[in-house]
Amino acid sequence: MRVLGISGSPRCEGNTEILVKLALDVLAKEGMETDFLSLAEHPIHQHIAGDGSAKSAETEGSRDDSVLKDIVERFKQADGILIGSPVYFGSATPQTMALLNHVGYLSRRTDKFLRRKVGAAIAVGRRAGQNFTIAQLNYWFLLSEMIVPGSTYWNVGIGLNKGDVKNDEEGLQTIRDLAANMAWVMKKLGA
Ligand SMILES: Cc1cc2nc3c(=O)[nH]c(=O)nc-3n(C[C@H](O)[C@H](O)[C@H](O)COP(=O)(O)O)c2cc1C
């Protein structure tokens, strides 16, 4: 079984990346194959137009399209999807939402490849907006017919500067518990 963990921060090695990698470490100890994607290294632009038309990753041929095509394949290969985002003005980053708009729309228009995968969200902020952000990401999972496990608190971390989240012990434990529950659900569903 495989989990794709995504950091939706434009900042490499920041707080979101730390928490997503912490969760992936726990999932690896639970026997999962893990795959990490940083949107800081692969910035994604909005592709879906308001009238419902979408540029095709197959036909456009730009660098962005070939990157997207590879990322979509990584979603398809995963049994679990873990999405972390910093809180930006009370919600998920534009990079995170551009990716989710593309992948969610593609799944719905094709063979619903997201259906019944396990999805978990993590949000990190300096002060407020984490709950709204995980709700925003959970709505995406639920609309995609995915299964969402919980943790011992909401899946949030506190931190402003790179590495601050390492001082948020309750946040770290919440993410470890989330990852353990995600593995448990995945094993049950895979049985
Ligand atoms: C444009 C911008 C908007 C932000 N808005 C919020 C906010 O609404 N609430 C909050 O608590 N932190 C906010 N922050 C702080 C970040 O969420 C915080 O620095 C976080 O740790 C960044 O995660 P990263 O290290 O993974 O990039 C904002 C930061 C930026 C750059």
The ligand as an ORCA input file, in Angstrom:
! r2SCAN-3c Opt
* xyz 0 1
  C       0.794     35.220      2.662
  C       0.754     34.610      4.045
  C      -0.436     34.565      4.732
  C      -0.505     33.984      5.999
  N      -1.706     33.941      6.652
  C      -1.789     33.342      7.866
  C      -3.049     33.245      8.538
  O      -4.097     33.646      8.049
  N      -3.061     32.659      9.768
  C      -1.925     32.183     10.371
  O      -2.015     31.676     11.497
  N      -0.716     32.228      9.751
  C      -0.628     32.803      8.508
  N       0.581     32.852      7.849
  C       1.767     32.216      8.479
  C       2.069     30.814      7.905
  O       0.910     30.004      7.911
  C       3.162     30.142      8.722
  O       4.367     30.892      8.585
  C       3.420     28.700      8.356
  O       4.273     28.112      9.318
  C       4.054     28.556      6.977
  O       4.233     27.200      6.677
  P       5.540     26.691      5.869
  O       6.702     26.831      6.804
  O       5.234     25.264      5.560
  O       5.645     27.519      4.638
  C       0.677     33.437      6.587
  C       1.885     33.494      5.880
  C       1.937     34.062      4.619
  C       3.252     34.090      3.873
*
